[in-house]
Amino acid sequence: MHLYKYYPPKKHNFKAIAQKKIFFCYPSSLNDPNDTSITNIQAFPQFCRGLDVDNQKLKESLDRHAICCFSKGSKADNCHLWTFYASNYEGFAVEYDENVLKDLAAVITGPLPLLDVDYRDNPLNLDADETFAIAETFDIKHREQHSINQCIEAYQKGDHRPIEELFKELHLQKDRSVWEEEKECRLIVGNVILGNLNGAFRRFFQKVNNKGLLFTLPANAIKSITIGYRTSDKSKRLLKKIASKLGVKLFQATPCVENCRWTVRLYDISTKANKP
């Protein structure tokens, strides 16, 4: 399985790819309003009473993480993602090496798990004593279990780590009926890293105003670039230059119908001879 990220044709996106960087946004900046928002937390009054904090402090706790999203697939042919995230084929998609992303924790010597999104019919019931798995660990196969009540009790005693790990679990939950076709996984930066951005992790992460973080990838993380069939000539030239610099192939995605099925055909345009 390959990992892809779809981009609109924005100047900062071209620059980031050329510099082998990816952007981690804070949860409050995600496009889905049901993606770990204050509104969702407020839907569980018993949970909120247990925390006894105001909305601003809750928002700050939710934003003590940063997220980078990817989509799984065999190739960059997800019609939904091309339309929704790549400006209706005017943008581009980047293929990332899944194994490299899984090994980032070892590269930076810090917890940076790549986790599958949990597509659900209903959100985690914060007013019930459900359990969840701690994500901030080097070994995601053996993740520590916590209950919601344990998180509240720890918070009341001054230990905020379990409740913030609960919020990280909420960052992985999405409405199955709306989002499942995205086949998403996420890299999640937590408190261990965010609390040491001026120390041990300074050389890996760069703050971007109050919006999030830029992370510099290992040299072999990017595998290919795919442009949309509506990408402008100017953007095509720029992306071809970037692909050449990175030493990766360049493809073009064109929607079509094959065998009475809507799909996306990819053409290798790394050389002029292969242009569609």
C-alpha positions, 0 to 999 in steps of 0.5 A, spaced: 500 500 500 502 507 498 500 513 501 498 519 498 497 527 499 493 531 495 494 538 494 491 545 491 496 549 487 498 553 492 505 557 492 507 554 499 505 547 497 510 547 491 515 550 496 514 545 501 515 539 496 521 542 493 524 542 500 521 535 502 517 538 507 510 536 510 505 540 514 502 538 521 496 543 522 493 544 529 486 540 530 482 546 530 484 548 523 482 541 520 477 542 514 471 537 518 468 541 523 466 534 527 474 533 527 475 533 534 472 540 535 469 543 542 462 542 539 463 535 539 466 535 546 460 539 549 455 534 547 458 530 553 456 534 559 458 529 564 465 529 561 465 536 561 463 537 568 468 532 570 474 536 567 471 543 570 474 547 565 472 553 560 471 552 553 478 556 551 482 551 556 479 545 552 480 548 545 488 549 548 488 542 550 485 539 543 490 543 540 496 540 544 497 536 538 499 537 530 496 532 525 498 530 518 493 526 513 495 521 508 490 517 504 492 509 502 491 507 495 495 503 490 496 509 486 493 516 486 487 515 483 482 517 488 476 521 484 474 524 491 480 526 493 482 529 486 476 533 487 476 535 494 483 537 496 486 538 489 482 543 486 478 539 481 485 536 478 488 543 478 493 541 483 497 535 484 498 529 489 505 526 492 506 519 493 510 518 500 514 511 502 509 508 508 515 505 511 519 511 511 513 515 515 513 509 519 520 509 521 520 517 523 520 515 530 526 512 530 529 518 525 527 523 530 528 519 537 521 521 539 514 518 538 511 520 532 506 514 530 503 513 523 496 511 525 489 509 521 483 513 522 478 509 526 471 510 521 465 509 526 458 510 526 458 514 532 463 518 536 466 515 542 461 516 548 465 521 553 460 520 558 461 512 558 467 509 561 469 506 554 476 504 553 482 507 548 489 506 546 494 510 548 497 513 541 504 516 544 508 511 544 514 508 540 511 501 540 504 502 537 503 494 537 503 494 544 499 501 546 497 502 553 489 502 555 486 507 558 478 508 560 475 515 560 474 515 567 481 514 569 483 520 564 478 524 568 481 522 575 488 523 573 486 530 570 483 532 577 489 530 580 493 534 576 496 529 571 494 532 564 497 526 560 491 521 559 486 526 558 490 529 552 492 522 550 484 521 549 484 527 545 489 524 541 484 518 540 479 523 538 483 526 532 483 519 529 475 518 529 471 520 523 464 519 521 464 512 516 458 515 512 462 521 510 469 520 510 471 512 509 472 513 502 478 517 503 482 511 507 486 516 511 492 515 516 495 520 520 501 522 523 500 525 530 505 530 534 504 530 541 506 533 547 513 530 548 515 533 541 511 540 542 514 541 549 521 540 546 521 544 540 526 549 542 530 543 544 531 536 542 526 536 536 528 543 534 532 541 527 526 537 525 520 542 526 519 549 524 513 553 527 509 556 522 505 562 525 500 559 529 497 555 524 502 548 525 509 545 524 513 544 518 517 537 518 523 536 514 522 529 511 528 524 510 531 524 503 528 518 500 520 519 503 517 522 496 516 516 491 513 520 485 508 526 484 502 526 480 499 532 476 492 533 475 489 534 467 487 541 469 494 543 472 496 549 469 502 549 464 506 554 469 505 549 475 506 543 470 513 546 469 514 547 476 512 540 478 516 537 473 522 541 475 521 539 482 520 531 480 527 532 476 530 535 482 528 529 487 529 524 482 522 521 482 517 520 476 512 525 474 505 522 472 498 525 470 491 523 472 486 524 467 478 521 469 475 516 465 470 511 464 473 504 463 469 497 463 463 501 465 466 504 471 468 511 473 476 511 474 482 515 473 488 513 468 495 515 470 500 517 464 507 517 466 510 524 463 517 524 466 519 524 459 516 528 453 515 521 449 510 519 454 505 525 454 498 523 453 
